[in-house]
C-alpha cells in the first residue's frame, strides 16, 4: 500500500514509497478476520468467539480440531486452505479468496497457537486460564509452535508443544487397526 510521507529535509514536498502490507497490522489483521470467520464457521462448523488484532478465540468440536488448526496455520502462511489459494505465480503475503485478493502475513510473522480440549463439567474459567497458558507455552518454546492441553475432571492435565511442521506431519497420519479387530488400542501407520 502506498504511504505518503513528508521528508524533513525538503519542506513541503511529499514522496510516495511502497511499504509491505505486513507493516500495517490493522489492515493485515482486518483482512485476516474476514477470512477467519468463513473458514471456522462455514467449513469447520465452529464459532469465532473473539477476533481482534492477532488474538482470536474459537470454539469447535473435537473431530474438527486437527483440520481446523492446520487450516489456520496454512491460511497464515498463505498456502492452500479450504477457502484460499496462493496467487499464480505465488506472491508472498497474498492469497486469493473467491474472486478477491487478500493480504496475509505469510512467513513474515510467526504463528503460535494454544489449544484446549476439556472434559465435560470443566468450568469455562479454567478453559480460558489454561488456553492462555498453552498459548504462552507455544511462544516460550520458540514461537511458531502449537501447544495442546487436555483438561480432565480430576484436575490433571496433559500438555504437548511442537513446531507446526511436526504438527502437520503427525496430524495427517491415519490410524489403522492391526491384528485383532476387537483390540482396544490402535497402531499408527
C-alpha positions, 0 to 999 in steps of 0.5 A: 500500500502506498504511504505518503510521507513528508521528508524533513529535509525538503519542506513541503514536498511529499514522496510516495514509497511502497511499504509491505502490507505486513507493516500495517497490522490493522489492515493485515489483521482486518483482512485476516478476520474476514477470512477467519470467520468463513473458514471456522464457521462455514467449513469447520462448523465452529464459532469465532468467539473473539477476533481482534488484532492477532488474538482470536478465540474459537470454539469447535468440536473435537473431530474438527480440531486437527483440520481446523488448526492446520487450516489456520496455520496454512491460511497464515502462511498463505498456502492452500486452505479450504477457502484460499489459494496462493496467487499464480505465480505465488506472491508472498503475503497474498492469497486469493479468496473467491474472486478477491485478493487478500493480504496475509502475513505469510512467513513474515510473522510467526504463528503460535497457537494454544489449544484446549480440549476439556472434559465435560463439567470443566468450568469455562474459567479454567478453559480460558486460564489454561488456553492462555497458558498453552498459548504462552507455552507455544511462544516460550518454546520458540514461537511458531509452535502449537501447544495442546492441553487436555483438561480432565475432571480430576484436575490433571492435565496433559500438555504437548508443544511442537513446531507446526511442521511436526504438527502437520506431519503427525496430524495427517497420519491415519490410524489403522487397526492391526491384528485383532479387530476387537483390540482396544488400542490402535497402531499408527501407520 
